[in-house]
């Protein structure tokens, strides 16, 4: 049996177990005889389980069908490649940040480079950014009116340009040199009415989950699960979404839908939805071709998620995505799941509070016996856990999904509710991604989790009091539930406690040819890692360097060469040394930026399967104790 058949059979088994469990829960276990309050909370718990299970089922169905919806990149004659306008959107981002993105765009490969037209779309209308565009010899489209935010910025750019294809990049997203040649050919498939091609959102710096939890070597970026898994799976329903950057779009399709929409704070999501309603394909590819900056503070991350939540709900309401006949049933179910996903944070809070209400206050939320519960719940729970492993290529597991939801839940429930009942959020705010050498602790955001930990611990202690023997066995499900929630809440505490950020620039693993020159002598070796401010080198047989020694290093790759002035900050065993660096001239600076960023980045792409909860908790405690 092939792995795919084994996976699909397990999905079917899981769907059956979940369906049986939900039928049992809804029709046979609700506490109708326990009073209005307990019945209402019992219904809320069953509804939360239903929403979570249906979301999982939709992803499993899409995974089973997605292999038939992969579109191979066609081989296209070079003279068929059309003109492309490259839009780099900026509002208030720094020139230093934009430098890297514009620089990378000037290195984009294309059969005829004269067909690539790069524009900095600046709705801040800043003279500094105009001069930066002139420095690179690219177009500048200034706009002083920020009334319509990113949509207004791009729609203004559309009126000033004319190429049939448009590539869009956020100010921090740095494309790899092959971005265009690996996306544009999709639009040249005659039988495909391609509206846009979305490549994954990827990040070269550690996100807050990796960084704050000391897990930068063990877990992938939190957004990888959506970009590299969920969005790609939704190709099966033609429900893949535009995520705002790293995308190529058909101009005529944009014109047909009236340009980028204004009445939402997630114009990207709604643009793809309008494409689908107009009969265009929105295709999510799986190969990472650009990388940017993940948010670096808890406040900015929570603000970003609130904007995403409210914007997705706005766009689904604006387009009537769940009920429109312009989409297939499968696509409408995907958008229903997209809407319900944002209610999953309320579900997580219900899952945390329900055993507390039972253990502390005696609320009976499920009417059933112990063995009956095990008979219906345990098979669905175990199959769910295994299916989650099959669903993702080890990017996400059930435990990490629940940890992330627990961390975010207290801050998304109210915005999701307000947006759902028509109290709209209209102000677009650019996500702050500035990196500073500061402690990332966010104690005020820890208050809800602290209260929940206190209630959970109190529930465990009170529930255990006076119980022994078989009574403990019959209590094991509630104790397991409380303990499971407590672990996720403990991760939330570690997350909010933060971690001191000591570097402005992130180190990226890279093994490239390096030459060291010092006082007329010359040695060859390899780089270990690179960053905008420094380098680590492995140079066999080099005489011992002392801190403060200066030398020159030349790094060469297949496409780039950069000469750097270096100052030693650390050396070991006449082989390894680390240094601060600065390019010797502008050409080297531009090449050095490309050497750093035009590569597969070295952060994990999968979860380390050998890391247990015990390992992670102990590491967090140990690292925080050592860094006091």
SETI-899544 format. One line per field, with one value per residue (C-alpha): residue number from 1; residue in three letters; x, y, z. Coordinates in steps of 0.05 Angstrom, whole numbers. Each point is the difference from the previous one (the first is absolute). Layout:
! SETI-899544
nr: NUM / ...
rest: Ala / ...
east: X / ...
north: Y / ...
up: Z / ...
***
This chain:
! SETI-899544
nr: 1 / 2 / 3 / 4 / 5 / 6 / 7 / 8 / 9 / 10 / 11 / 12 / 13 / 14 / 15 / 16 / 17 / 18 / 19 / 20 / 21 / 22 / 23 / 24 / 25 / 26 / 27 / 28 / 29 / 30 / 31 / 32 / 33 / 34 / 35 / 36 / 37 / 38 / 39 / 40 / 41 / 42 / 43 / 44 / 45 / 46 / 47 / 48 / 49 / 50 / 51 / 52 / 53 / 54 / 55 / 56 / 57 / 58 / 59 / 60 / 61 / 62 / 63 / 64 / 65 / 66 / 67 / 68 / 69 / 70 / 71 / 72 / 73 / 74 / 75 / 76 / 77 / 78 / 79 / 80 / 81 / 82 / 83 / 84 / 85 / 86 / 87 / 88 / 89 / 90 / 91 / 92 / 93 / 94 / 95 / 96 / 97 / 98 / 99 / 100 / 101 / 102 / 103 / 104 / 105 / 106 / 107 / 108 / 109 / 110 / 111 / 112 / 113 / 114 / 115 / 116 / 117 / 118 / 119 / 120 / 121 / 122 / 123 / 124 / 125 / 126 / 127 / 128 / 129 / 130 / 131 / 132 / 133 / 134 / 135 / 136 / 137 / 138 / 139 / 140 / 141 / 142 / 143 / 144 / 145 / 146 / 147 / 148 / 149 / 150 / 151 / 152 / 153 / 154 / 155 / 156 / 157 / 158 / 159 / 160 / 161 / 162 / 163 / 164 / 165 / 166 / 167 / 168 / 169 / 170 / 171 / 172 / 173 / 174 / 175 / 176 / 177 / 178 / 179 / 180 / 181 / 182 / 183 / 184 / 185 / 186 / 187 / 188 / 189 / 190 / 191 / 192 / 193 / 194 / 195 / 196 / 197 / 198 / 199 / 200 / 201 / 202 / 203 / 204 / 205 / 206 / 207 / 208 / 209 / 210 / 211 / 212 / 213 / 214 / 215 / 216 / 217 / 218 / 219 / 220 / 221 / 222 / 223 / 224 / 225 / 226 / 227 / 228 / 229 / 230 / 231 / 232 / 233 / 234 / 235 / 236 / 237 / 238 / 239 / 240 / 241 / 242 / 243 / 244 / 245 / 246 / 247 / 248 / 249 / 250 / 251 / 252 / 253 / 254 / 255 / 256 / 257 / 258 / 259 / 260 / 261 / 262 / 263 / 264 / 265 / 266 / 267 / 268 / 269 / 270 / 271 / 272 / 273 / 274 / 275 / 276 / 277 / 278 / 279 / 280 / 281 / 282 / 283 / 284 / 285 / 286 / 287 / 288 / 289 / 290 / 291 / 292 / 293 / 294 / 295 / 296 / 297 / 298 / 299 / 300 / 301 / 302 / 303 / 304 / 305 / 306 / 307 / 308 / 309 / 310 / 311 / 312 / 313 / 314 / 315 / 316 / 317 / 318 / 319 / 320 / 321 / 322 / 323 / 324 / 325 / 326 / 327 / 328 / 329 / 330 / 331 / 332 / 333 / 334 / 335 / 336 / 337 / 338 / 339 / 340 / 341 / 342 / 343 / 344 / 345 / 346 / 347 / 348 / 349 / 350 / 351 / 352 / 353 / 354 / 355 / 356 / 357 / 358 / 359 / 360 / 361 / 362 / 363 / 364 / 365 / 366 / 367 / 368 / 369 / 370 / 371 / 372 / 373 / 374 / 375 / 376 / 377 / 378 / 379 / 380 / 381 / 382 / 383 / 384 / 385 / 386 / 387 / 388 / 389 / 390 / 391 / 392 / 393 / 394 / 395 / 396 / 397 / 398 / 399 / 400 / 401 / 402 / 403 / 404 / 405 / 406 / 407 / 408 / 409 / 410 / 411 / 412 / 413 / 414 / 415 / 416 / 417 / 418 / 419 / 420 / 421 / 422 / 423 / 424 / 425 / 426 / 427 / 428 / 429 / 430 / 431 / 432 / 433 / 434 / 435 / 436 / 437 / 438 / 439 / 440 / 441 / 442 / 443 / 444 / 445 / 446 / 447 / 448 / 449 / 450 / 451 / 452 / 453 / 454 / 455 / 456 / 457 / 458 / 459 / 460 / 461 / 462 / 463 / 464 / 465 / 466 / 467 / 468 / 469 / 470 / 471 / 472 / 473 / 474 / 475 / 476 / 477 / 478 / 479 / 480 / 481 / 482 / 483 / 484 / 485 / 486 / 487 / 488 / 489 / 490 / 491 / 492 / 493 / 494 / 495 / 496 / 497 / 498 / 499 / 500 / 501 / 502 / 503 / 504 / 505 / 506 / 507 / 508 / 509 / 510 / 511 / 512 / 513 / 514 / 515 / 516 / 517 / 518 / 519 / 520 / 521 / 522 / 523 / 524 / 525 / 526 / 527 / 528 / 529 / 530 / 531 / 532 / 533 / 534 / 535 / 536 / 537 / 538 / 539 / 540 / 541 / 542 / 543 / 544 / 545 / 546 / 547 / 548 / 549 / 550 / 551 / 552 / 553 / 554 / 555 / 556 / 557 / 558 / 559 / 560 / 561 / 562 / 563 / 564 / 565 / 566 / 567 / 568 / 569 / 570 / 571 / 572 / 573 / 574 / 575 / 576 / 577 / 578 / 579 / 580 / 581 / 582 / 583 / 584 / 585 / 586 / 587 / 588 / 589 / 590 / 591 / 592 / 593 / 594 / 595 / 596 / 597 / 598 / 599 / 600 / 601 / 602 / 603 / 604 / 605 / 606 / 607 / 608 / 609 / 610 / 611 / 612 / 613 / 614 / 615 / 616 / 617 / 618 / 619 / 620 / 621 / 622 / 623 / 624 / 625 / 626 / 627 / 628
rest: Unk / Unk / Unk / Unk / Unk / Unk / Unk / Unk / Unk / Unk / Unk / Unk / Unk / Unk / Unk / Unk / Unk / Unk / Unk / Unk / Unk / Unk / Unk / Unk / Unk / Unk / Unk / Unk / Unk / Unk / Unk / Unk / Unk / Unk / Unk / Unk / Unk / Unk / Unk / Unk / Unk / Unk / Unk / Unk / Unk / Unk / Unk / Unk / Unk / Unk / Unk / Unk / Unk / Unk / Unk / Unk / Unk / Unk / Unk / Unk / Unk / Unk / Unk / Unk / Unk / Unk / Unk / Unk / Unk / Unk / Unk / Unk / Unk / Unk / Unk / Unk / Unk / Unk / Unk / Unk / Unk / Unk / Unk / Unk / Unk / Unk / Unk / Unk / Unk / Unk / Unk / Unk / Unk / Unk / Unk / Unk / Unk / Unk / Unk / Unk / Unk / Unk / Unk / Unk / Unk / Unk / Unk / Unk / Unk / Unk / Unk / Unk / Unk / Unk / Unk / Unk / Unk / Unk / Unk / Unk / Unk / Unk / Unk / Unk / Unk / Unk / Unk / Unk / Unk / Unk / Unk / Unk / Unk / Unk / Unk / Unk / Unk / Unk / Unk / Unk / Unk / Unk / Unk / Unk / Unk / Unk / Unk / Unk / Unk / Unk / Unk / Unk / Unk / Unk / Unk / Unk / Unk / Unk / Unk / Unk / Unk / Unk / Unk / Unk / Unk / Unk / Unk / Unk / Unk / Unk / Unk / Unk / Unk / Unk / Unk / Unk / Unk / Unk / Unk / Unk / Unk / Unk / Unk / Unk / Unk / Unk / Unk / Unk / Unk / Unk / Unk / Unk / Unk / Unk / Unk / Unk / Unk / Unk / Unk / Unk / Unk / Unk / Unk / Unk / Unk / Unk / Unk / Unk / Unk / Unk / Unk / Unk / Unk / Unk / Unk / Unk / Unk / Unk / Unk / Unk / Unk / Unk / Unk / Unk / Unk / Unk / Unk / Unk / Unk / Unk / Unk / Unk / Unk / Unk / Unk / Unk / Unk / Unk / Unk / Unk / Unk / Unk / Unk / Unk / Unk / Unk / Unk / Unk / Unk / Unk / Unk / Unk / Unk / Unk / Unk / Unk / Unk / Unk / Unk / Unk / Unk / Unk / Unk / Unk / Unk / Unk / Unk / Unk / Unk / Unk / Unk / Unk / Unk / Unk / Unk / Unk / Unk / Unk / Unk / Unk / Unk / Unk / Unk / Unk / Unk / Unk / Unk / Unk / Unk / Unk / Unk / Unk / Unk / Unk / Unk / Unk / Unk / Unk / Unk / Unk / Unk / Unk / Unk / Unk / Unk / Unk / Unk / Unk / Unk / Unk / Unk / Unk / Unk / Unk / Unk / Unk / Unk / Unk / Unk / Unk / Unk / Unk / Unk / Unk / Unk / Unk / Unk / Unk / Unk / Unk / Unk / Unk / Unk / Unk / Unk / Unk / Unk / Unk / Unk / Unk / Unk / Unk / Unk / Unk / Unk / Unk / Unk / Unk / Unk / Unk / Unk / Unk / Unk / Unk / Unk / Unk / Unk / Unk / Unk / Unk / Unk / Unk / Unk / Unk / Unk / Unk / Unk / Unk / Unk / Unk / Unk / Unk / Unk / Unk / Unk / Unk / Unk / Unk / Unk / Unk / Unk / Unk / Unk / Unk / Unk / Unk / Unk / Unk / Unk / Unk / Unk / Unk / Unk / Unk / Unk / Unk / Unk / Unk / Unk / Unk / Unk / Unk / Unk / Unk / Unk / Unk / Unk / Unk / Unk / Unk / Unk / Unk / Unk / Unk / Unk / Unk / Unk / Unk / Unk / Unk / Unk / Unk / Unk / Unk / Unk / Unk / Unk / Unk / Unk / Unk / Unk / Unk / Unk / Unk / Unk / Unk / Unk / Unk / Unk / Unk / Unk / Unk / Unk / Unk / Unk / Unk / Unk / Unk / Unk / Unk / Unk / Unk / Unk / Unk / Unk / Unk / Unk / Unk / Unk / Unk / Unk / Unk / Unk / Unk / Unk / Unk / Unk / Unk / Unk / Unk / Unk / Unk / Unk / Unk / Unk / Unk / Unk / Unk / Unk / Unk / Unk / Unk / Unk / Unk / Unk / Unk / Unk / Unk / Unk / Unk / Unk / Unk / Unk / Unk / Unk / Unk / Unk / Unk / Unk / Unk / Unk / Unk / Unk / Unk / Unk / Unk / Unk / Unk / Unk / Unk / Unk / Unk / Unk / Unk / Unk / Unk / Unk / Unk / Unk / Unk / Unk / Unk / Unk / Unk / Unk / Unk / Unk / Unk / Unk / Unk / Unk / Unk / Unk / Unk / Unk / Unk / Unk / Unk / Unk / Unk / Unk / Unk / Unk / Unk / Unk / Unk / Unk / Unk / Unk / Unk / Unk / Unk / Unk / Unk / Unk / Unk / Unk / Unk / Unk / Unk / Unk / Unk / Unk / Unk / Unk / Unk / Unk / Unk / Unk / Unk / Unk / Unk / Unk / Unk / Unk / Unk / Unk / Unk / Unk / Unk / Unk / Unk / Unk / Unk / Unk / Unk / Unk / Unk / Unk / Unk / Unk / Unk / Unk / Unk / Unk / Unk / Unk / Unk / Unk / Unk / Unk / Unk / Unk / Unk / Unk / Unk / Unk / Unk / Unk / Unk / Unk / Unk / Unk / Unk / Unk / Unk / Unk / Unk / Unk / Unk / Unk / Unk / Unk / Unk / Unk / Unk / Unk / Unk
east: 0 / 27 / 10 / -55 / -51 / 18 / -8 / -67 / -27 / 20 / -35 / -64 / 5 / 10 / -59 / -44 / 23 / -10 / -69 / -22 / 27 / -35 / -66 / 6 / 20 / -56 / -58 / 16 / 44 / -25 / -19 / -73 / -21 / 54 / -31 / 4 / 71 / 32 / -39 / 24 / 73 / -8 / -27 / 59 / 49 / -33 / -1 / 74 / 16 / -43 / 35 / 69 / -17 / -33 / 60 / 45 / -45 / 1 / 77 / 2 / -47 / 42 / 64 / -30 / -19 / 58 / 50 / -44 / 1 / 75 / 19 / 69 / 41 / -2 / 61 / -10 / 41 / 38 / -32 / -70 / 15 / -41 / 18 / -7 / -10 / 31 / -36 / 35 / -50 / 24 / -32 / 47 / 53 / 73 / 45 / 47 / -55 / -21 / 72 / 2 / -66 / 14 / 70 / -26 / -51 / 55 / 33 / -63 / 14 / -42 / 10 / -2 / 18 / -27 / -70 / 5 / -22 / 11 / -40 / 4 / -72 / 7 / -64 / 43 / 26 / 69 / 59 / 48 / -35 / -3 / 76 / 8 / -40 / 43 / 63 / -23 / -26 / -72 / -66 / -30 / -75 / -13 / -69 / -12 / -71 / -1 / -76 / -8 / 64 / 33 / -59 / 3 / 75 / -4 / -60 / 38 / 59 / -47 / -19 / 73 / 23 / -22 / 34 / -47 / 29 / 13 / 44 / -14 / 48 / -5 / 56 / 35 / -9 / 64 / -10 / 49 / 30 / -44 / -66 / -26 / 23 / -34 / -67 / -12 / -4 / -64 / -36 / 21 / -38 / -55 / -53 / 8 / -34 / 52 / -15 / 57 / 56 / 16 / 67 / 8 / 11 / 67 / 45 / 74 / -4 / -26 / -73 / -23 / -20 / 69 / 37 / -38 / -6 / 74 / -24 / 35 / 33 / -61 / -63 / -14 / -29 / -72 / -27 / 32 / -59 / -48 / 47 / 32 / -57 / -70 / 3 / 30 / -53 / -54 / 21 / -46 / -60 / 30 / -2 / 74 / 7 / 44 / 42 / 23 / 71 / 44 / -55 / -9 / -68 / -33 / -15 / -61 / -31 / 12 / -33 / -59 / -13 / 10 / 70 / 20 / -61 / -5 / -53 / 43 / 65 / 22 / -2 / 43 / -49 / -59 / 36 / 10 / -71 / -26 / 46 / -31 / -71 / 20 / 22 / 75 / 48 / 38 / 58 / 44 / 68 / 41 / 71 / 26 / 26 / 2 / 11 / -13 / -4 / -46 / -29 / 47 / -46 / -60 / -40 / 13 / -15 / -66 / -18 / 16 / -44 / -58 / 5 / 3 / -60 / -44 / 22 / -16 / -69 / -11 / 20 / -43 / -59 / 15 / 2 / -53 / 53 / -37 / -66 / 17 / -15 / 62 / 43 / -1 / -29 / 70 / 26 / -58 / 14 / 73 / -21 / -49 / 60 / 41 / -53 / -8 / 76 / -2 / -52 / 48 / 32 / -66 / -4 / 69 / -24 / -61 / 45 / 42 / -58 / -46 / 40 / 11 / -75 / -10 / 56 / -8 / -75 / -31 / -28 / -23 / 12 / -3 / -49 / 33 / 37 / 75 / 2 / -49 / 44 / 62 / -37 / -20 / 53 / 65 / -1 / -16 / 53 / 55 / -17 / -3 / 71 / 26 / -38 / 31 / 68 / -22 / -33 / 65 / 69 / 23 / -8 / -54 / -26 / -60 / 39 / 31 / -67 / -31 / 59 / -5 / -75 / 6 / 50 / -43 / -70 / -13 / 14 / -40 / -67 / -28 / 24 / -28 / -67 / -4 / 17 / -50 / -58 / 17 / 43 / 54 / 73 / 22 / 68 / 58 / 64 / 68 / 29 / 60 / 60 / 56 / 51 / 32 / 47 / -53 / -33 / -63 / -39 / -73 / -26 / -66 / -17 / 14 / -58 / -54 / 46 / 21 / -72 / -14 / 61 / -23 / -70 / 28 / 48 / -55 / -46 / 51 / 13 / -73 / -22 / 53 / -18 / -29 / 4 / 36 / -4 / -51 / -27 / 66 / -6 / -70 / 27 / 59 / -33 / -12 / 70 / 30 / -39 / 21 / 73 / 1 / -27 / 50 / 58 / -25 / -10 / 71 / 26 / -41 / 35 / 69 / -22 / -22 / 61 / 39 / 74 / 54 / 16 / 75 / 7 / -28 / 16 / -17 / 54 / -16 / 36 / 40 / 59 / 34 / 71 / 39 / 69 / 35 / 55 / 44 / 66 / 15 / -18 / -58 / -43 / -60 / -60 / -75 / -52 / -40 / -53 / -11 / -38 / -3 / 48 / 44 / 27 / 25 / 55 / 34 / 70 / 47 / 71 / -9 / 46 / -36 / -38 / -9 / -61 / 7 / 44 / -22 / 1 / -36 / -46 / -27 / -63 / -17 / -62 / -25 / -31 / 31 / 67 / 9 / 64 / -7 / 42 / -1 / 18 / 9 / -45 / 14 / 46 / 10 / 50 / 34 / -59 / -65 / -8 / -57 / 5 / -39 / 0 / -15 / 2 / 58 / -44 / -71 / 8 / 23 / -56 / -53 / 32 / 7 / -74 / -13 / 49 / -39 / -70 / -1 / -1 / -41 / 2 / 26 / -58 / -37 / -51 / -28 / -11 / 54 / -36 / 47 / -16 / -50 / -41 / 48 / 60 / -31 / -24 / 67 / 38 / -43 / 10 / 75 / 12 / -39 / 37 / 68 / -16 / -23
north: 0 / 68 / 55 / 41 / -57 / -14 / 74 / 5 / -62 / 27 / 66 / -39 / -38 / 65 / 33 / -59 / 1 / 75 / -4 / -55 / 39 / 65 / -35 / -31 / 66 / 41 / -48 / -40 / 39 / 72 / 17 / 21 / -18 / 41 / 68 / 55 / 24 / -69 / -20 / 63 / -13 / -73 / 20 / 49 / -56 / -46 / 56 / 13 / -74 / 1 / 61 / -28 / -68 / 27 / 44 / -61 / -40 / 55 / 0 / -76 / 0 / 53 / -38 / -64 / 39 / 49 / -46 / 2 / 76 / 12 / 38 / -16 / 60 / 1 / 5 / 65 / 29 / 62 / 45 / -14 / 31 / 65 / 66 / 1 / 60 / -12 / 39 / 10 / 29 / 46 / 48 / 17 / -54 / 23 / 10 / -52 / -53 / 19 / -1 / -76 / -11 / 48 / -27 / -72 / 21 / 28 / -69 / -37 / -49 / 8 / -21 / 74 / 44 / 61 / -29 / 6 / 69 / 13 / 53 / 22 / 17 / 49 / 28 / 39 / 41 / 5 / 34 / -49 / -59 / 37 / 8 / -73 / -20 / 46 / -32 / -68 / 27 / -23 / 36 / 39 / 10 / 48 / 10 / 50 / -25 / -62 / -1 / -68 / -30 / -55 / -7 / 74 / -5 / -58 / 27 / 65 / -41 / -36 / 66 / 16 / -67 / -47 / -68 / -61 / -31 / 31 / -27 / 27 / 2 / 30 / 47 / -54 / -59 / -17 / -42 / -52 / 9 / -55 / 28 / 23 / -59 / -47 / 37 / 35 / -65 / -19 / 57 / -28 / -65 / 7 / -42 / 34 / 66 / 20 / 62 / -3 / -44 / 4 / -25 / -15 / 55 / -17 / 35 / 4 / 22 / -40 / 12 / 13 / -72 / -25 / 56 / 10 / -75 / -15 / -45 / 31 / -67 / -43 / 29 / 35 / 70 / 0 / 26 / -57 / -46 / 46 / 23 / -67 / -48 / 29 / 50 / -52 / -52 / 50 / -2 / -60 / 46 / 60 / 35 / 17 / 71 / 59 / 18 / 68 / -13 / -47 / -4 / 8 / 27 / 6 / 74 / -13 / -42 / 58 / 48 / -47 / -1 / 75 / 1 / -12 / 7 / 57 / -23 / -50 / 1 / -65 / 22 / -59 / -53 / 35 / 9 / -75 / -13 / 48 / -34 / -67 / 27 / 28 / -69 / 8 / -51 / 23 / -49 / -9 / -30 / -36 / 24 / 57 / 55 / 61 / 13 / 58 / 22 / -31 / 46 / 11 / 23 / -31 / 64 / 3 / -74 / 4 / 63 / -36 / -60 / 45 / 34 / -66 / -27 / 61 / 7 / -72 / 6 / 67 / -30 / -62 / 44 / 49 / -56 / -45 / -54 / -54 / 5 / 26 / -44 / 27 / -48 / -76 / -34 / -22 / 72 / 26 / -52 / 22 / 72 / -22 / -35 / 64 / 38 / -53 / -3 / 67 / -26 / -56 / 46 / 5 / -77 / -5 / 44 / -44 / -62 / 33 / 24 / -61 / -47 / 58 / 11 / -75 / -8 / 65 / 14 / -67 / 20 / -63 / 15 / -70 / -54 / -67 / -54 / -11 / -62 / 30 / 61 / -42 / -41 / 61 / 51 / -39 / -29 / 69 / 34 / -50 / -3 / 77 / 4 / -49 / 34 / 67 / -32 / -24 / 67 / 39 / -18 / 7 / 75 / 0 / -50 / 0 / 23 / 60 / 20 / 2 / 37 / 55 / 5 / 4 / 57 / 41 / -18 / 54 / 56 / -23 / -19 / 70 / 27 / -62 / 8 / 75 / -10 / -56 / 42 / 58 / 46 / 9 / 17 / 43 / 28 / -34 / 0 / -22 / -55 / 23 / -45 / 42 / -42 / 30 / -25 / -4 / -50 / -24 / -12 / 20 / -6 / 35 / -52 / -54 / 19 / -44 / -60 / 11 / -1 / -63 / -35 / 18 / -28 / -63 / -16 / 14 / -46 / -57 / 6 / 6 / -55 / -48 / 13 / -62 / -44 / -66 / -69 / -10 / 71 / 26 / -44 / 27 / 71 / -11 / 31 / 66 / -1 / -15 / 58 / 48 / -22 / 5 / 71 / 18 / -19 / 46 / 56 / -10 / 10 / 64 / 25 / -15 / 34 / 64 / 2 / 10 / -3 / 52 / 15 / 13 / 5 / 50 / -46 / -73 / -51 / -46 / -65 / 1 / -42 / 40 / 9 / 51 / 29 / 36 / 51 / 29 / 36 / -30 / -72 / -40 / -58 / -36 / -29 / 2 / 45 / -30 / 53 / 71 / 62 / 73 / 18 / -62 / -66 / -66 / -36 / -67 / 11 / -61 / 14 / 75 / 28 / 20 / 65 / 46 / 41 / 67 / -26 / 27 / -36 / -5 / -57 / -14 / -44 / -31 / -38 / -24 / 68 / 50 / 25 / 48 / 29 / 17 / 37 / -43 / 7 / -63 / -7 / -73 / -56 / -73 / -55 / 34 / -17 / 34 / 75 / 50 / 72 / 63 / 20 / 58 / -2 / 37 / 35 / 5 / -58 / -45 / 25 / -19 / -68 / -11 / 11 / -52 / -50 / 6 / -2 / -36 / -69 / -51 / 26 / -43 / 2 / -66 / -21 / -57 / -14 / -39 / -66 / -16 / 61 / -16 / 46 / -18 / 20 / 66 / 20 / -18 / 39 / 62 / -2 / -13 / 54 / 52 / -18 / 5 / 68 / 33
up: 0 / -19 / 52 / -33 / 3 / 72 / 17 / -36 / 34 / 67 / -17 / -17 / 66 / 38 / -35 / 19 / 73 / 5 / -32 / 48 / 59 / -21 / -10 / 69 / 32 / -32 / 8 / 62 / 49 / 6 / 72 / -12 / 71 / 35 / -7 / -53 / 17 / 0 / -63 / -36 / 19 / -19 / -69 / -8 / 15 / -50 / -52 / 12 / -11 / -63 / -29 / 14 / -29 / -63 / -13 / 5 / -46 / -53 / 0 / -5 / -60 / -34 / 15 / -31 / -64 / -4 / -35 / -62 / -1 / -2 / -63 / -27 / -19 / -77 / -44 / -38 / -57 / 22 / -52 / 29 / 68 / 4 / 33 / 76 / 46 / 69 / 55 / 67 / 49 / 55 / 48 / 58 / -4 / 4 / -59 / 30 / -2 / -71 / -25 / 6 / -36 / -57 / -7 / -6 / -52 / -44 / -1 / -22 / -58 / -63 / -72 / -21 / 60 / -37 / 10 / 76 / 25 / 74 / 38 / 72 / 19 / 57 / 29 / 49 / -60 / 34 / -32 / 33 / -34 / -67 / 3 / 19 / -62 / -43 / 30 / -26 / -65 / 13 / -5 / 57 / 7 / 58 / 30 / 55 / 16 / 43 / 7 / -33 / 28 / -40 / -48 / -17 / -9 / -49 / -37 / -11 / -27 / -47 / -33 / -13 / -29 / -55 / 2 / -6 / 64 / 68 / 55 / 69 / 59 / 70 / 20 / 41 / -47 / -38 / -63 / -23 / -69 / -31 / 24 / -67 / -42 / 49 / 2 / -67 / -42 / 36 / -36 / -67 / 7 / -53 / 34 / 68 / 14 / 51 / 42 / 49 / 24 / 74 / 26 / 75 / 50 / 32 / 51 / 11 / 72 / 59 / 14 / 71 / 12 / -20 / 35 / 65 / 12 / -15 / -57 / -60 / -15 / 12 / -32 / -66 / -6 / 26 / -67 / -40 / 14 / -37 / -55 / -16 / 18 / 8 / -58 / -47 / 20 / -18 / -72 / -3 / 11 / -38 / 68 / 7 / 24 / -16 / 61 / -23 / -22 / -40 / -52 / -75 / -24 / -68 / -13 / -43 / 57 / 48 / -48 / -7 / 75 / 6 / 30 / 71 / 47 / 49 / 50 / 38 / 40 / -34 / -73 / -20 / 26 / -33 / -66 / -7 / 19 / -53 / -52 / 17 / -7 / -68 / -23 / 7 / 31 / 62 / 7 / 62 / -16 / 52 / -16 / 43 / -45 / 47 / 74 / 46 / 72 / 51 / 54 / 58 / 57 / 32 / -8 / -75 / -9 / 36 / -39 / -65 / 18 / 20 / -68 / -36 / 39 / -11 / -72 / -18 / 31 / -36 / -67 / 8 / 17 / -57 / -53 / 31 / -9 / 40 / -37 / -70 / -59 / -36 / 40 / 4 / 61 / 20 / -5 / 41 / 54 / 0 / 13 / 53 / 33 / -9 / 38 / 54 / 9 / 33 / 49 / 18 / 51 / 36 / -6 / 33 / 57 / 9 / 2 / 54 / 43 / -5 / 45 / 48 / 5 / 13 / 51 / 38 / -4 / -15 / -68 / -36 / -73 / -29 / 22 / -8 / 37 / 3 / -44 / -49 / -6 / -13 / -52 / -42 / 16 / 3 / -72 / -29 / 42 / -17 / -75 / -1 / 27 / -51 / -57 / 19 / -12 / -69 / -16 / 6 / -24 / 73 / -2 / 54 / 50 / 46 / 60 / -33 / -31 / 69 / 30 / -53 / 7 / 76 / -5 / -48 / 24 / 53 / -50 / -60 / 29 / 7 / -68 / -36 / 35 / -15 / -73 / -6 / 26 / -46 / 43 / -52 / 5 / -60 / 18 / -34 / 41 / -26 / 44 / 39 / -15 / 27 / 37 / 62 / 54 / 54 / 46 / -35 / 65 / -2 / 71 / -12 / -53 / 52 / 46 / -32 / -3 / 73 / 22 / -39 / 29 / 71 / -15 / -33 / 58 / 50 / -38 / 0 / 75 / 20 / -48 / 27 / 73 / 34 / -63 / -2 / -32 / -56 / 11 / -26 / -61 / -14 / 9 / -47 / -61 / 36 / 31 / -68 / -30 / 55 / -5 / -75 / 4 / 54 / -45 / -56 / 51 / 26 / -71 / -3 / 63 / -31 / -64 / 35 / 44 / -64 / -10 / -8 / -73 / -6 / -75 / -50 / -59 / -3 / -15 / -59 / -10 / -64 / -25 / -54 / -26 / 42 / -8 / 58 / -15 / 56 / -7 / -67 / 21 / -28 / 25 / -28 / 36 / 7 / 32 / 58 / 5 / -26 / 21 / -19 / 56 / 8 / -25 / 28 / -37 / 1 / -28 / 9 / 22 / 9 / 54 / 64 / -7 / 60 / 16 / -36 / -57 / -68 / -66 / -66 / -19 / -70 / -4 / -68 / -21 / -68 / -14 / 48 / 26 / 59 / 30 / 74 / 52 / 62 / 74 / 41 / 61 / 17 / -23 / 20 / -14 / -60 / -43 / 21 / 4 / 4 / -22 / -12 / -73 / -46 / -76 / -32 / -52 / -27 / -48 / 56 / 44 / -52 / -11 / 75 / 10 / -53 / 29 / 66 / -27 / -68 / 31 / 37 / 71 / 56 / 49 / 10 / -52 / 43 / 73 / 35 / 16 / 57 / 42 / 54 / 45 / 57 / -42 / -21 / 69 / 33 / -54 / 11 / 75 / -7 / -52 / 40 / 64 / -35 / -31 / 64
***
